[in-house]
């Protein structure tokens, strides 16, 4: 049975893929909020929203130390990625805190967001599910797509990128 395992710490701000995902997840909603607040001339709300974005960004950078720590396992059945144990515990602690604060504040949206936050620390994608592969050689990353919302970015080291590419090409017939 063939199997490849490795761990990697990906810098959040230096990696184009993670930066793009952060812009979509945070920048787009905050951008729309800023446009609406400017349109209704709610400048105080604009300052509060901007301050919240900056504080949230600083908190994430402080807690996660600016890296996304992940481990991968490729085997005969598929690809598994899992947040490394130290970072996984931080994610779960933040998720629990958000859930408790949401319950105490009587805010079901915050409580639900806290519950969902710790849910995707481990994912598995089977080879037969993968419909599209994109090799990003400059970033040493392979994007595996299995449909809407089912994409895994396989972050590789410089040393194992070609080996991982060959393994994936061998397992997939797309």
Secondary structure, DSSP 8 states (H G I E B T S, - for coil): --EEEEEEEEETTT-HHHHHHHIIIIIHHHHHHHHHHHHTT-HHHHHHHHHHHHHHHHHHHHHHTTEEEEEEEEESSEEEEEE-HHHHHHHHHHHHHHHHHHHHTT-HHHHHHHHHHTT-SEEEEEGGG--EEEEEGGGTEEEEE-STT-EEEEE--TTTHHHHHHHHHHH---
